[in-house]
Amino acid sequence: MIRLACDYQEGCHPKILERMVQTNLESTPGYGTDVYCESAKAKIKEACQAPDAEVFLLIGGTQTNSTVIRSILRPCEGVIAVESGHINGHEGGAIEMGGHKVLTIEPHDGKMVASQLDRYIEDTLSAPSWDHGVIPAMVYISQATETGSVYSLAELEAISVVCRKHAMPLFIDGARMGYALASDGADMTLADIARLSDVFYIGGTKVGALLGEAVVFTNTKLSKNFFTIMKQGGAVLAKGRLLGLQFDTLFTDNLYFEISRHAVEMAMKLKKALQDKGYRFYSESPSNQQFVILDNAKLAELEKEVQLSHWCKVDDTHTAVRFCTSWATPEENIDRVIAML
């Protein structure tokens, strides 16, 4: 079975596993106070060109999103996201469970549009009874988005301007940050992400790590007591060095960026073949997620050998599916899928 359903079905990069084996019997302090975590944080800050940032290592994406949002918002405040945003549709109400409403606006190609965000904030806060409802106080976007699209530098800059205009923190979900940075036509860097946001995270779970996400607060006023809030939410790993080792390895010799590019190259090879064969796409994606519309009979035949994600029903005879490559996808698997299609 060829598995292209998601990008976290493999374990971790062999270099990470090798370092874990090498250091397995070392005794180190807990809760992220070890030398590996310190080294990882230093390398991440260097890659972000943000020497004054604060970095925290958490275990998974949902835990990270809920902890960051809960740590910043007051009880009466909510977070703005597009309707297709991960925190709105794929996290089981984790944000609402933390006491905060997800306030949604319409996506365009999976992305938030700065002018629409500005209008939503102004209309909401100028309404006669604005203080009788949930108050928008934070903005959330994903890079890359749920539909594989990637914000350009200009789009990020425009959103950042709106957030600063309204004094609202911008939080960027980077579960697939590596694949966004490596995507075809990408014109932004990790330093740009750090410069334009107040807090973001670099995904490890989907990009080569066994588990883990690295949260970067560039606005350190927002990170006050963040470790204790992590602790309250069960987001602190006692054997923190397991997270530090992974990110220290990923941010050595550009490994994180190289393996991200591999995933995108595999996705682009599949995309071109699908285009050449005349397949229709559900969305336009330059990243490792490709959304294709398949005839249901052909889909049933394909699924005998390929695992993929059902995205949505298009009509009675067609389904939109997601092919998702990863840092570990063998090129021969892509060639086999192309042959089947």
N, C-alpha and C positions, 0 to 999 in steps of 0.2 A: 504493500500500500504506500503510495506517494502522499505525504501529508503536507498540504498547503492551506490548512484551515486558519492557522494563526502563526505568529512569529515567536512563540515561547514554548514550542513543543519539544525542542531539544533541551539538553542540560545546560552546560556552560562551555565557553571556549576552552580548548585543551590547555592553554597557558594558565588559565585560572585554576583549573583542576590540578595541574602540576604544582602550583604554588601552595594550594591547600594541602596536598599530600606532604610537601616538603616541610610545612610549618605545623603539621597536625598536632604534634606533641609539645609544641611550645606553650609555655604558660604566660599569658598576657593579662593585663587588667581588663575588666569588663566594661560594658555599656559605651563602647566607642572611644575609650580613653587610651587606646593602645597606639603603638608607633605606626601600624599599617593604616589606621584611620586617619591619623595626622598627616601621613604622607599622601594619602588619597585626596584629602581636603586641600592640601597645598597644590597638588597637581591640577585639581579642578579649578581652583581660583586662578592659577596661571593660565589655563586654557581659556577661561572666561575673561581674562585681563581685568579681574576684579579683586585686587589684593585685600580689600577691606570687607569683602563679603563674608557671610557666615554660612557654613555648609553643615548639613545634618544628613545622616544616612538612615533611611527607613527601609521597610521590608517590601512593600508592594504598592501599586498604583492607587487603588481605592483608599487604602489606609493613608497614603500620602495626601491625596486630594482632600479627604475629610479632615485630616489633622491640620493642614495648612489653613483651610477655610475656617474651621472652628476656632483656630487660634487668633484670627484677625478680626472676625465680625463680632459685633455686639448682639445681644439676644433679639433685638428688633430689626436686624439688618439681613439682607439677602444678597446673593451673588448672581450677576448677570451672565448668561451663557446663551449660545444658540440652541435651538430646539433639539438639534442632533448632537449636542455636546455630550461628552462621555459622562459627566456628572449628572446629566439629566436622564439619560436613557439606559445606562449600562452599569449603574452602581447600586442598584437595589434600594434607592432612597437613603443612601449613607449620609448625604449632606443634610437631608431633612431630619434624619435620626439625630444629627448633631444639633438640631434646633434652628436650622437656617433654610429658607426657601430658595430654590433655584428659579430665578426670574428669566424667562426665555424670550428671545427675539428670533426672527426668521433668519435662517442661514442662506447664504448664496454660495453655491458650490461647496457647501460644508463650512464656509467661513463666515466670520462676523465682519460686517462692513462698518467702518468708522462713522460715517455720516448717519447711518441708521442707529448706531449706539448712542451718538450724541443726541439725536432727536428723542430717543426713548428716555434717556435720563432727564432731559429738559422737560419733556411732557409729563413725566411721572412726578418730578419734584415741583412743578408749577401748578399741578392740579389743586383745586380748592381744599380737598381733604387728604392731601398727600401723606400726612403724618398719621392717618388712620390705617394705613396699609403697611406692608413690609417695605422697608426703605432700602433701595439699591445702594450698595456701599462697596462693591468689589466687582471686578470683571475677570472672567475666566475664559481662556481660549486654549485650544490644543494645537501643537505643532509637531507632527502633522495632524490633520483633522481625522474625524471618524470615517470620512469618505476618501481618504488618501490625498486630499488636496493640501497644498503647502502655501503658507502666507509668504508673500514677497517682502522684501525689506521695506518697500514703500507702504505696504499695507500694515505692517507691524508699527512703523513709525506713526502712521495716521491714528491707529488705535491708541498708541501710547500718548499721543497729544491729547486725545479726548479724555483719557483717564487722568492725566495731570490737570487738565482744565477743571475737572470736577473733583479733584483730590480723592480719586478712587484707586486703590492698589490694583495693578495688573498682575494676574497670576497666570503663568503659562504652563500647561500640562505638557511635559516633555517625555511621556512614556515612549514615544517613537521619535525623539529628538534627533537621534543619530541618522535615521532614515530621512528625516526632513532636511537636515544639513547636507546629506549626500544626494538628495534628489536631483533629477535632471532640471537644470536651469536655476537651481537655488542660488540666491544672491545675498544670503545673510550668513553670518558666522555666529559662533557661540558667544563671542564678545558683543555682537549686536543684540542678541537675546538678553544678555546680562544688562546691557546699557538701557534697553527699552522697557524692561519689566521691573517690578518690585520684588517678585519672588518667582522662581521657576524650578522645575526639576529635570534632571537628566536621567532618562530611563535606562535601567540596567536589565530588568527582567526580560524585556523584549529585544535587547541588544547585547547579547553575549554573556550576561551574568546568569548565575543560577537563580538569583533573586536580588532585589535591591533597587532603590531609587535614591538619587543624590539631590536633596533640596538645597537650593542656593538662594539666600536672602541677600539681594543687593541693597535693599532698603532695610538696614539692620534695626531701625526703630520698630519694625514689625516682628522681629524675632525674639523680643523680650520674653523670657520664661518658656521658650518654645520646647526645650528639652523636657521640662516638667509637664507640659501639655501633651507631649509625645508619650510620656510615662503614664499619664492618666488614661490615655486611649489605647494602651497596650501596644504602642508602636516602637518601643525600645527593645532592641535585641541584646540580651545579656552577653552573648558571645559576639560582641560588635565587630571584632576583628575579621569575622567572616565577610562582612560587608566591606570593610576597609580594604582587605586583600583583593577583592574583586575589582573595585574601582581604581585601586592603585595599579592593578594590572591593565585594565582597560585604558587608562590614561598614561600608559608608558609606550613610547615609540608610536604614537598615533593609532594604536590598535583599535580603539573605539570607532574612529572614522574610517579606517580601512575595511573593517568587517561590515560596517553600515553600507559602504559603497558596493560591496559584493552583493548584498541583498537587493539593492536598487538595480544593479546591472542584470541580475537574474529576472527581476520584474520587467525591466525594459525589453529584454529578449522575448519574454512571453507576450508582452503587449504588442510588439511589432509583428510577431507571428499571427496573433489574433486579428490585428488590423489587416494584414495581408490576406487573411482568409475570409475577411468580410464580416467578422463578428461585430455586434453592436455593444457599446460600452454604456453602463449605467451612469458613470461619472468619469470625469477626466482626472487622472491621478499620475503625477510624476514620481511617486514614491513606491514603496514596496508592496502596497495594497492595490490590486487591480480588480475593478468591479465590472463584470461581464454579464450580458443577458444571454441565457441559454434556453433553447427549446427543452421542454421538460423530458421528452423522450431521450434526447441526447444527454441531458444531465444525468438521468438514471443510468445510462450506459457508462458514462464517465466515472460515476461514483463507485463502480465496481472495482476501480483501481486507484482512484484519486479522492482524498478527503479534502473538502473545501467547505466554506461557510455559505449557508443560504442567507441571503441578505433580505430580500423582500419579493413578494409576488408581483410580477409586472402585468400579466393578464392570465387568462385561463390556461394558456399553453406555454408561458415563458416565465422564467425566474431569474432574478438578478443574484449572482453569486460573487463571492470574494475569493480570489486567489491571493494568498499572502506569503511572500517569500521571507526568508530570514537570513541572518548572518551565516547560517550553517547549511543553506539549501545547496545541494550538489547540482552542478550544471546538467549532469546527465538526467536528473529528474525533470528538469525543464524541457530537455529535448524529448523525453518520453511523452510528456503531456502534449507538447506541440504535435507530435506524431499522431497521438490519439485524436486530437481535435481536427 
